[in-house]
Amino acid sequence: MSYIANATRVVNLTIAGEDYTESLVSWTVSDESANKNGCISTSGSLVLTKIPGSNDVEDYFRNYFRRGDVVTLDLRIGNGPVFRHPRGYLYVVTTSYNTESETLGVEIACKLSMMSLTENYSELTAILPVPLDVVQDSYQGCCAAFASVGQYVFQNNQGGLGTGNVFNDAIGGAEEGRWVSILGVTALSVAPLQGQAAIPDEIELSYEVPTSGLPVDERGRVEETETSSYYFTNYPIVNYERQNTDVTPENPEGTLDNVGSVLPYDPTTGAGSTCGNSPERPEGNGNGENGTSCNDGFVLVQSPLYVPATRIQKQKSVYDGPGAQVSMVRNEIRGPRLEANPGFFADSYSYCRQTWGSACEPNGSCPQDGLDNILLGYSETTNTYGAANELVKQVVEEYATRLSGAQPSDWRAGNTGGQIQEFDPSVGEDISMYRQSRAVTTYTVEGSVNVQTTELYTSMTSRGTGIKGGHSIDALDGIKTSTVRRSTSKATLDIQPDMLNSPTTATETRTTNIVLNRENGGSSLYGDYVIKEAVPVPLLFDNEAEIDSAVQAYSNYLGRFVKGDSFGLQIGEALRSEIAENWHPGQSFRYYDPGESQLIAMRMDATAWGVSSDRSALVTQGIWIGFSNGSVTIPSNVQGNSSPDMGAISDGVHPGQPGIPGGEPSPPPPEVPPSVEDETIVDSGPLSFDVTVDFSSSFVAETLSEDGIQAGMPETGPVRANWTSTAYISGAIVAPGGLLSPDPDGGIPFDYNGNLIVVDATVIAADLFA
């Protein structure tokens, strides 16, 4: 006999707070498997029909329900209390209206499915059991993190997230079963889960661990670099030198044969100027009151003038963006004042030479100004990042000295607008800074198009206005240019800001073996059947203990799933209160075959749930855990299948209580559900281990001299050594509930503490050959 599926009925079905109980036709959802998957998401659909007097379900425009509206489902079994279906809190994904049948289909899913759809999974990252690299920070990466340590995350029937281990089963035991499925009694259907799939002998598991510890978060770090350059630069003047007229290739210095009279000092301009002020006489010019005299026989020739210079470039980078991306960069350049405006110093020198130069002093002993080092300019770059750590705005400002923006009209002597202007040497001293340019670049997305908008502000000095005249030379008061670029590729992103935090941790790969199927003496003559698996994410722990724990958890998880799938069953059941109460993925239960007297410990994996207005059922993939030694109790009156009280009296019209005149026959109250008693051990099969033992040996060879007493110098030659070793078993590993062997005379060995039944997993340190 089996349970009657219609024992369960729908009490409440609400969508966005509205009651659609009367309109429900069907409700079907499925949970994903936990096999190599850490996110147990749920998705499915429900169908509503048009009922007079009820909420209308016609939805041609698909606007009745919005994505994310909450769907709740409450049930009642028999006359029991109202309870929430295990998957009775979901969300609307989309709808479709069938005009012919006048039914509305509503696609529904859990919070995890919505996270996968929208890629908004911040709630997951807060509960990850394994840290993730930046490049693995995704919904799928979060799911892999849970699976990598044998855990799962799911949404419960109240809308919250819950986590747990898929297998909480110890060696030789299993978690107590929450409910019992009995073939021919409660089970609606039973079928093999995986058919004839071969069980591998061994799994070769690889996993990645950090090579040198976890990377440190470098956010907030400041880096400064300085580069110095030493060089010669061409001073921007026409430089004159006196050269002997009888210079020949054979005599590059010339002779004194052509030297005649002495030329007196005769400055070109003297102390006066018709163009305004005159430069002061340079120190050393004239060499005294009578000036400088020189011999004739020389000519003036032009030659370049090179002067030594030093340039210092400093860069300061601040890494305060997400992922330690660069948030600000400042570059500054220090060098000769001359390089700020070579034209000014060329004019200043030329003016001095024209005033004080002579045939004997063609350069007038004029000073070479502008060789002192100053701050020539600097730039500042500021980056702004978005919620996804992407660059959304960049501002670049460049500053320069006012001297660099000056034009000849700012310093030259002459007639300007009818006003006499004297040469202004103060221009060369104006090294205060002004904003030369400002570029603001923003990065946005319009649909599938990447948009780059650049606003460039440029100072009026770029148009040759100079620095005088009373106008502002700040770039923000200058010329503005806007540029917009659109692209469906990444071409609009000019740069990728520097990042100190590595997106991936340097890792190394290790391997371990999981032995599964050695109980029958190993493999056949064709060799072992070995499959290769890998932990889905790097185990980014900072100590070996955590790494070993994670590897053991995943090995147990993987090994149990491989065997559990092969021995598992697909079981259909009517929804019962003991199944629904506090349900979670991997719920432990027992399956019993009365004909074979076989009791099996199992866990629920991928499950399909179905509900109509008057019944509810489920089909689950039962993952085999092991064979139980418990006994099954089947009550005489299984809920929903009780026999009627034939002693009750009925008048055929009025229902009543059993045994009361005028009443109808009715079944007695249901009894307790089937249960398992006296379970002490769950046998998951023999344990197999691969143990690697490293042996080492050393040999000392002594050589003697001819007298056989004194040590002699060894000579090159072969050395032969023999070594024999023997391995023996000194103990046995047993599991709880195991039965140990007594002494040959029937006694209990002292080491067993007076009990042949093992209470805990124990290593019996005894000589098995004694």
C-alpha positions in Angstrom: 0.0 0.0 0.0 1.2 3.6 -0.6 0.4 7.0 0.6 -2.4 8.8 -1.1 -1.0 12.0 -2.8 -4.2 14.0 -2.4 -3.8 14.0 1.4 -2.1 17.5 0.9 -4.1 20.5 -0.3 -3.2 24.2 -1.0 -4.3 26.7 1.6 -2.7 29.9 0.3 -1.0 30.9 -3.0 0.0 34.6 -3.1 1.8 36.6 -5.8 2.9 40.1 -4.9 0.6 39.9 -1.9 -2.5 39.0 -3.9 -4.4 35.7 -3.3 -4.5 33.3 -6.3 -5.3 30.1 -4.5 -8.5 29.4 -6.4 -6.8 30.0 -9.8 -4.0 27.5 -9.3 -3.8 24.7 -11.8 -0.2 23.4 -11.1 3.0 24.4 -9.4 6.2 22.7 -10.4 9.8 23.5 -9.4 13.2 21.7 -9.3 16.3 22.0 -7.2 19.7 21.7 -8.8 22.1 18.9 -7.8 24.8 19.6 -5.3 27.3 17.4 -7.3 30.2 19.8 -8.1 27.8 22.7 -7.5 27.7 24.8 -4.4 24.6 26.9 -5.3 21.4 24.9 -5.0 19.2 27.1 -7.0 15.5 26.4 -7.6 13.4 27.3 -10.6 10.1 26.3 -12.2 6.7 27.5 -13.1 3.1 27.7 -12.0 -0.1 27.9 -14.0 -3.1 30.0 -13.2 -6.5 29.7 -14.8 -9.4 32.1 -15.1 -12.0 31.7 -12.3 -15.2 33.7 -12.2 -15.1 36.0 -9.2 -11.4 35.6 -8.7 -8.4 37.7 -9.7 -8.1 38.1 -13.5 -5.2 36.3 -15.1 -5.4 37.7 -18.6 -2.1 39.3 -19.3 -1.5 40.1 -23.0 1.0 42.9 -22.1 2.9 40.8 -19.5 2.6 43.5 -16.9 0.5 41.8 -14.2 3.6 40.7 -12.3 7.0 42.4 -12.1 10.2 40.5 -12.0 11.1 40.0 -8.4 7.5 39.8 -7.0 7.3 37.3 -4.2 5.4 34.0 -4.7 4.4 32.1 -1.5 2.8 28.7 -1.2 1.2 27.3 2.0 -0.2 23.8 2.4 -2.1 21.6 4.8 -1.8 17.8 5.2 -5.2 16.3 6.2 -6.5 18.2 9.2 -3.0 19.2 10.3 -1.5 22.7 10.8 -0.8 25.0 7.8 2.9 24.9 6.8 5.0 26.6 4.2 6.1 24.3 1.3 9.9 23.6 1.5 10.3 25.6 -1.7 7.3 27.9 -1.0 9.1 31.3 -1.2 10.1 32.2 -4.7 10.2 35.2 -7.1 8.6 36.0 -10.4 10.9 35.9 -13.4 8.5 36.4 -16.3 5.0 35.5 -17.5 3.3 34.1 -20.6 -0.4 34.2 -21.4 -2.1 31.3 -23.3 -5.0 32.9 -25.1 -6.5 29.5 -26.2 -6.7 27.9 -22.7 -6.9 31.3 -20.9 -4.2 30.3 -18.6 -1.2 32.4 -17.3 2.2 30.7 -17.0 4.5 32.3 -14.4 8.2 31.5 -14.4 9.4 31.4 -10.8 12.9 31.1 -9.2 14.8 31.4 -6.0 17.1 34.2 -4.9 20.1 32.4 -6.2 18.7 32.2 -9.7 17.9 35.9 -9.6 21.5 36.6 -8.6 22.7 34.5 -11.6 20.3 36.5 -13.8 21.3 39.9 -12.6 24.9 39.3 -11.5 24.0 41.0 -8.2 25.6 38.5 -5.8 27.0 40.7 -3.0 25.0 38.7 -0.5 26.9 35.6 -1.5 30.4 37.1 -1.2 29.7 38.0 2.4 29.4 34.3 3.4 32.1 32.6 1.2 34.0 29.7 2.9 37.0 30.3 0.6 38.5 33.6 -0.4 38.4 34.4 -4.1 40.8 36.2 -6.5 39.4 39.3 -8.2 39.2 37.4 -11.6 37.0 34.7 -10.0 34.7 37.2 -8.4 31.5 36.2 -10.1 28.3 34.3 -9.3 29.8 31.1 -10.7 33.0 31.7 -8.8 31.0 32.0 -5.6 29.2 28.7 -6.3 32.6 27.0 -7.0 33.9 28.3 -3.7 31.2 26.5 -1.7 31.6 23.3 -3.7 35.4 23.3 -3.2 35.0 22.5 0.5 31.9 20.2 0.1 29.4 22.9 1.1 26.2 24.3 -0.4 24.2 27.5 -0.2 20.4 27.6 -0.8 17.4 29.8 -0.2 15.0 28.5 2.5 11.3 28.9 2.5 11.4 32.2 4.3 13.6 33.9 1.7 16.9 33.8 3.6 20.1 32.1 2.6 21.3 29.0 4.4 24.5 27.0 4.2 25.7 23.6 5.2 27.8 20.5 4.4 26.4 18.1 1.8 27.8 15.1 3.7 27.8 15.2 7.5 28.4 11.5 7.7 31.2 10.1 9.8 33.1 7.0 8.8 31.0 4.0 9.6 28.0 6.1 10.4 25.5 8.5 9.0 23.2 11.3 10.1 19.9 10.1 11.5 17.3 9.8 8.8 14.5 12.4 8.9 12.0 10.2 7.1 11.7 6.7 5.7 10.7 5.6 2.2 9.3 2.1 1.9 9.0 0.3 -1.4 5.4 -0.7 -1.9 4.2 1.2 1.1 5.1 4.9 0.9 7.2 5.1 -2.3 5.2 6.2 -5.4 8.1 5.2 -7.7 11.6 3.8 -7.4 14.2 3.6 -10.2 18.0 3.2 -10.5 19.7 6.6 -10.5 22.6 6.1 -12.8 22.2 2.7 -14.5 25.3 0.7 -15.2 27.9 3.5 -14.8 31.3 2.0 -13.8 32.7 3.1 -10.4 36.3 4.3 -10.8 39.0 2.6 -8.8 40.6 5.8 -7.9 40.3 9.6 -8.3 43.3 11.7 -8.9 42.5 15.0 -7.4 44.5 18.1 -8.2 44.3 21.4 -6.3 46.0 24.8 -6.3 47.6 26.5 -3.3 49.4 29.8 -2.9 53.1 29.6 -3.7 54.2 32.2 -1.1 51.2 33.0 1.0 48.2 35.2 0.2 48.7 38.6 -1.5 48.6 41.6 0.9 46.1 44.3 0.2 48.2 47.2 -1.0 45.4 49.8 -0.9 46.7 53.1 0.5 50.2 52.6 -0.6 52.2 55.6 -1.9 55.1 55.1 -4.3 57.6 57.9 -5.2 60.3 57.7 -7.9 62.9 60.3 -8.9 65.0 60.4 -12.0 67.9 62.8 -12.5 69.5 63.6 -15.9 72.7 65.4 -16.5 73.4 66.8 -19.9 74.5 69.8 -22.0 72.1 72.2 -23.6 72.5 74.7 -26.4 72.2 78.2 -25.0 69.8 80.0 -27.4 72.1 82.9 -28.5 74.4 83.8 -31.4 77.8 83.4 -29.7 80.8 85.2 -31.2 84.5 84.3 -30.9 87.6 86.1 -32.2 89.7 84.0 -34.5 93.1 84.6 -36.0 92.9 85.4 -39.7 95.9 83.2 -40.7 94.5 80.0 -39.2 95.3 77.0 -41.4 94.6 73.3 -41.1 98.3 72.8 -40.3 98.3 75.7 -37.7 94.7 75.9 -36.2 95.8 78.5 -33.7 97.3 80.8 -36.3 100.4 83.0 -35.9 101.1 86.5 -34.8 102.6 87.6 -38.1 99.4 89.4 -39.1 98.9 91.2 -35.8 99.2 94.9 -36.2 98.0 97.8 -34.1 96.1 97.7 -30.9 92.3 98.3 -31.2 90.9 100.5 -28.4 87.8 99.7 -26.4 84.7 100.8 -28.3 81.4 99.5 -27.1 78.6 99.3 -29.7 76.0 101.3 -27.8 77.4 102.5 -24.6 75.2 103.5 -21.7 72.3 104.9 -23.6 69.4 103.6 -25.7 66.8 105.2 -27.8 64.4 102.3 -27.1 64.1 103.0 -23.4 66.1 101.4 -20.6 69.5 99.9 -21.2 70.9 96.8 -19.5 73.5 97.5 -16.8 77.1 97.0 -17.8 77.9 93.4 -17.1 80.6 92.6 -14.6 84.0 92.3 -16.4 82.9 94.4 -19.4 85.5 97.0 -20.4 88.1 95.6 -18.0 88.6 99.0 -16.3 87.8 102.6 -17.1 89.7 102.6 -20.4 87.9 99.6 -21.6 89.3 96.4 -23.1 91.9 96.7 -25.9 92.9 93.9 -28.3 95.1 93.3 -31.3 93.9 93.5 -34.9 94.4 90.6 -37.3 91.4 88.7 -35.9 87.9 88.1 -37.2 84.6 87.3 -35.4 83.1 83.9 -36.1 79.8 82.4 -34.7 80.0 79.3 -32.6 77.4 77.4 -30.5 77.5 77.7 -26.7 76.7 74.6 -24.7 76.1 74.9 -21.0 75.7 72.1 -18.4 72.2 71.4 -17.1 70.4 69.1 -14.6 66.9 67.9 -14.9 65.0 66.1 -12.1 61.7 64.3 -12.7 59.6 63.1 -9.7 56.5 61.0 -9.7 54.2 60.2 -6.8 51.6 57.5 -7.2 48.8 56.9 -4.6 47.1 53.5 -4.8 43.9 54.1 -2.9 41.3 52.8 -5.5 39.5 49.5 -5.3 41.9 46.6 -5.7 44.7 49.1 -4.9 44.3 50.7 -8.3 46.0 54.1 -8.7 43.8 56.9 -7.5 46.2 59.9 -8.0 49.5 60.5 -9.8 51.6 63.6 -9.6 54.5 64.3 -12.0 56.7 67.3 -11.5 59.8 68.4 -13.5 62.6 70.6 -12.3 65.2 71.9 -14.7 67.0 75.1 -15.9 64.8 78.2 -15.9 66.1 78.7 -19.4 63.9 75.8 -20.6 60.7 77.5 -19.4 61.1 80.2 -22.1 64.3 80.1 -24.2 63.1 83.1 -26.3 63.1 85.4 -23.3 66.7 84.6 -22.3 67.8 84.8 -26.0 66.4 88.3 -26.2 67.8 89.3 -22.8 71.3 88.2 -23.8 71.0 89.8 -27.3 69.9 93.1 -25.8 72.9 93.1 -23.4 75.4 92.2 -26.1 74.1 94.8 -28.5 74.5 97.4 -25.8 77.9 96.4 -24.4 79.5 94.3 -27.1 82.6 95.5 -29.0 85.1 94.3 -31.5 87.3 93.3 -28.7 84.4 91.9 -26.5 82.0 90.7 -29.1 79.7 89.1 -26.4 80.0 92.0 -24.1 80.8 89.7 -21.1 77.0 89.3 -20.8 75.8 86.8 -18.3 74.2 83.5 -19.3 71.0 83.8 -17.2 68.5 81.1 -16.6 70.8 78.3 -15.7 69.4 77.9 -12.1 67.0 75.0 -11.5 63.3 75.7 -10.8 60.0 73.9 -10.9 59.2 74.0 -14.6 55.7 72.4 -14.2 53.7 69.5 -12.9 50.6 67.4 -13.7 48.1 65.7 -11.5 45.9 62.8 -12.6 42.9 61.8 -10.5 40.9 58.6 -11.1 37.4 57.8 -9.9 36.0 54.3 -9.9 32.5 52.8 -10.0 30.7 50.1 -8.0 32.2 47.4 -10.2 35.7 48.7 -9.6 35.8 50.1 -13.1 37.3 53.5 -14.1 34.4 56.0 -14.6 36.2 59.3 -14.5 39.7 60.7 -15.0 40.8 64.3 -14.5 44.2 65.4 -15.7 45.5 68.9 -14.9 48.7 70.4 -16.1 50.4 73.4 -14.5 53.3 75.5 -15.9 55.2 78.7 -14.9 53.9 82.0 -16.0 57.3 82.6 -17.6 56.6 79.7 -20.0 53.4 81.4 -21.2 55.0 84.8 -21.9 55.3 86.2 -25.4 58.0 88.6 -26.8 55.5 91.4 -26.5 55.5 90.9 -22.7 59.2 91.7 -22.3 60.6 93.5 -25.4 61.3 97.2 -25.4 59.4 99.2 -28.0 56.4 101.3 -28.9 53.2 99.6 -27.8 50.0 101.6 -28.5 52.0 104.9 -28.6 53.5 104.1 -25.2 57.2 103.5 -24.8 57.8 100.1 -23.3 61.1 99.3 -21.7 62.6 95.8 -21.7 61.1 94.0 -18.7 63.6 91.7 -17.1 61.0 90.8 -14.3 59.3 88.4 -16.7 62.2 86.1 -16.3 61.6 86.1 -12.5 57.9 85.2 -12.7 57.9 81.4 -12.0 54.5 81.2 -10.3 52.3 78.5 -11.6 49.1 78.7 -13.6 46.7 75.9 -14.8 47.7 75.3 -18.4 45.1 72.6 -19.2 42.4 70.4 -17.7 41.0 67.3 -19.3 38.0 65.6 -17.8 37.2 62.1 -19.3 34.1 60.2 -18.2 33.3 56.6 -19.2 29.6 55.5 -19.3 27.5 52.7 -20.9 24.4 53.4 -22.9 22.8 50.0 -23.5 25.5 47.9 -25.2 27.5 51.0 -26.3 30.5 52.3 -24.4 30.7 56.1 -24.3 33.8 58.2 -23.7 33.2 61.9 -23.1 36.2 64.3 -22.9 36.0 67.9 -21.9 39.3 69.7 -22.6 40.0 73.2 -21.1 43.1 75.0 -22.5 44.6 78.3 -21.4 44.5 81.3 -23.7 48.3 81.3 -23.7 48.0 78.4 -26.2 46.8 81.1 -28.7 49.8 83.3 -28.0 48.0 85.9 -25.9 50.9 86.2 -23.4 50.6 86.8 -19.7 50.0 90.6 -19.6 47.0 92.6 -20.5 44.8 91.9 -17.5 43.1 88.8 -18.9 42.9 85.4 -17.0 45.2 82.8 -18.2 43.6 79.9 -16.1 42.6 77.0 -18.3 39.0 77.1 -16.9 38.6 80.6 -18.3 40.1 79.6 -21.6 39.0 77.4 -24.5 36.7 74.4 -24.0 36.6 71.5 -26.4 34.2 68.5 -26.0 34.7 65.1 -27.7 32.3 62.1 -27.5 33.4 58.7 -28.7 31.0 55.7 -28.9 32.0 52.1 -29.4 30.6 48.6 -28.9 34.1 47.4 -28.1 36.6 48.5 -25.4 38.2 51.0 -27.8 36.8 53.9 -25.8 38.9 53.0 -22.8 42.2 54.5 -23.5 44.1 53.2 -20.5 43.8 50.7 -17.7 45.0 52.3 -14.4 47.8 50.6 -12.6 46.9 48.1 -9.9 49.1 46.8 -7.1 46.9 44.0 -6.0 47.4 41.0 -8.3 44.1 39.8 -9.9 45.4 36.3 -9.5 47.4 34.8 -6.7 50.5 32.9 -7.8 49.8 29.2 -7.1 51.3 25.8 -7.4 49.4 22.6 -8.2 49.4 19.6 -5.9 47.7 16.2 -6.3 46.2 13.6 -4.0 44.5 10.2 -4.6 41.1 9.1 -3.5 40.8 5.3 -3.5 37.2 4.1 -4.1 36.9 0.5 -5.4 39.7 -1.7 -4.0 37.5 -4.0 -1.9 37.5 -6.8 -4.5 41.3 -7.2 -4.8 42.0 -4.2 -7.1 41.4 -3.8 -10.8 41.3 -6.2 -13.7 44.0 -7.1 -16.1 43.2 -4.0 -18.0 44.5 -1.8 -15.3 43.0 0.6 -12.8 40.1 2.9 -13.9 41.3 6.3 -12.7 39.5 9.6 -13.3 41.0 13.0 -12.9 39.2 15.8 -11.0 40.2 19.2 -9.7 39.1 21.4 -6.8 37.2 24.2 -8.7 38.9 27.2 -7.1 42.4 27.7 -5.7 42.5 27.1 -1.9 43.7 30.6 -0.9 44.3 29.8 2.8 47.4 31.1 4.6 48.2 27.9 6.5 48.6 24.3 5.7 46.1 23.1 8.3 43.2 25.0 6.5 44.4 23.7 3.1 44.5 20.1 4.3 41.1 20.4 5.9 39.6 21.8 2.7 41.2 19.0 0.6 39.9 16.3 2.9 36.4 17.9 2.8 36.3 18.0 -1.0 37.8 14.5 -1.2 35.0 13.1 1.0 32.4 15.1 -0.9 33.6 13.9 -4.3 34.2 10.3 -3.3 30.7 10.0 -1.7 29.0 11.5 -4.8 30.8 9.2 -7.2 29.7 6.1 -5.3 26.5 7.6 -4.1 25.4 8.3 -7.7 26.3 4.8 -8.8 24.3 3.1 -6.0 21.6 5.7 -5.8 17.9 5.6 -6.5 15.3 8.0 -7.9 12.4 7.9 -5.5 9.0 9.4 -5.8 7.0 10.2 -2.6 3.9 12.1 -1.5 4.9 15.2 0.5 4.7 14.4 4.2 5.2 16.6 7.2 8.4 14.9 8.3 9.9 15.7 4.8 8.7 19.3 4.8 9.7 20.2 8.3 13.0 22.1 8.3 13.9 20.8 4.9 17.4 21.5 3.5 19.5 20.2 0.6 21.1 16.8 1.3 18.5 15.9 3.9 19.2 12.5 5.3 16.6 9.7 5.0 16.3 5.9 4.8 15.0 3.7 2.0 13.7 0.2 2.9 13.1 -2.7 0.5 10.9 -5.2 2.5 11.3 -8.0 0.0 15.1 -7.9 0.3 15.2 -6.7 3.9 17.6 -4.1 2.8 17.8 -0.7 4.6 19.8 2.0 2.9 21.0 5.3 4.3 20.6 8.1 1.7 20.6 11.8 1.2 18.3 14.0 -1.0 20.0 15.6 -3.9 18.3 17.1 -7.0 14.6 17.2 -6.2 11.5 18.0 -8.3 8.4 19.2 -6.5 4.9 19.2 -7.8 1.7 20.7 -6.4 -1.9 20.8 -7.6 -4.9 22.1 -5.8 -5.4 18.9 -3.8 -2.2 16.9 -3.9 1.6 17.4 -3.5 4.5 15.1 -4.4 8.2 15.0 -5.0 10.8 13.0 -6.9 14.3 13.1 -5.4 17.6 11.7 -6.4 18.6 9.5 -3.4 22.4 9.5 -3.0 23.6 6.3 -1.4 25.5 6.6 1.8 25.7 3.0 3.0 23.8 0.0 4.3 22.2 0.4 7.7 21.9 -2.3 10.4 18.7 -0.8 11.8 15.3 -2.3 11.8 12.2 -0.6 10.3 8.9 -0.2 12.1 5.9 0.0 9.8 2.8 1.1 11.7 -0.4 -0.8 11.1 -2.2 2.3 10.0 0.0 4.4 7.7 -1.3 8.0 7.3 -3.7 8.3 4.4 -4.2 4.5 4.1 -6.1 3.6 7.3 -9.0 1.2 7.2 -12.5 2.5 8.0 -14.2 1.6 11.2 -16.8 -0.8 9.9 -18.6 -0.8 13.3 -19.8 2.8 12.9 -23.5 3.3 12.3 -24.8 5.5 9.5 -28.2 6.5 8.3 -26.7 7.2 4.9 -27.5 10.9 5.1 -25.8 12.6 8.1 -22.1 12.2 8.8 -21.2 11.4 12.4 -18.7 9.9 14.7 -17.7 6.2 14.6 -20.1 4.1 16.7 -22.7 6.9 17.0 -26.1 6.3 15.4 -26.5 8.5 12.4 -22.8 8.7 11.8 -20.7 7.5 8.8 -17.8 5.1 8.8 -14.5 7.1 9.0 -10.9 6.1 9.5 -9.3 6.3 13.0 -6.7 9.0 13.6 -3.4 8.4 11.7 -0.6 6.8 13.6 3.1 7.7 13.7 5.0 7.4 10.4 7.4 4.5 9.6 10.7 4.8 11.6 14.1 3.1 12.0 15.1 1.6 15.3 18.4 0.3 16.8 20.6 1.7 14.0 24.2 1.6 15.2 26.2 1.5 12.0 26.0 2.4 8.4 28.4 0.4 6.2 29.8 2.5 3.4 32.2 -0.3 2.3 35.8 -1.1 3.2 38.2 1.7 3.7 41.1 2.0 1.3 44.2 4.1 1.7 47.2 4.8 -0.4 50.1 5.5 2.0 53.4 6.9 0.7 56.4 6.0 2.9 59.7 7.6 2.1 62.8 5.4 3.0 66.4 6.7 3.0 69.7 5.1 3.7 73.3 6.1 3.9 76.5 4.1 3.6 80.0 4.8 4.9 82.9 3.2 3.0 86.3 3.2 4.7 89.5 2.4 2.8 92.7 1.3 4.4 96.3 1.5 3.4 98.5 -1.5 2.6 99.2 -2.2 6.3 95.4 -2.6 6.8 95.5 -0.3 9.8 95.9 3.3 8.7 93.3 4.9 6.6 94.2 5.5 3.0 93.1 7.9 0.3 90.0 6.4 -1.4 90.2 5.8 -5.1 87.4 5.9 -7.7 85.7 2.6 -7.9 82.3 0.7 -7.6 80.7 0.2 -4.2 78.1 -2.5 -3.8 75.6 -2.4 -0.9 72.7 -4.7 -0.1 69.6 -3.6 1.8 66.6 -5.6 2.9 63.5 -4.2 4.6 60.3 -5.6 5.8 56.9 -3.8 6.2 54.3 -5.2 8.6 50.9 -4.1 9.9 51.0 -3.0 13.5 47.3 -2.0 13.9 43.9 -1.9 12.3 41.4 1.0 11.7 37.9 0.1 12.7 34.6 2.1 12.7 31.8 2.6 15.3 29.7 -0.5 15.5 32.3 -2.8 14.2 32.8 -6.2 15.8 36.3 -7.1 16.9 37.8 -10.7 17.0 38.2 -12.3 20.4 41.2 -14.3 21.6 41.6 -17.8 20.3 40.2 -19.1 23.6 37.1 -16.7 23.3 38.4 -14.1 25.7 38.4 -10.3 25.2 41.8 -8.8 24.7 42.9 -6.3 27.3 43.3 -3.5 24.7 39.6 -3.7 23.9 38.5 -2.4 27.3 36.1 -5.3 27.8 34.0 -4.6 24.7 34.2 -6.3 21.3 31.9 -3.6 19.7 33.7 -0.4 18.7 32.1 2.7 20.1 34.3 5.3 18.4 36.5 5.1 15.3 39.6 3.6 16.9 43.1 2.6 15.9 43.8 -0.8 17.6 47.5 -0.8 18.3 48.1 -4.6 18.4 50.5 -7.0 16.7 48.3 -8.8 14.3 50.8 -11.6 13.9 51.0 -12.5 17.6 
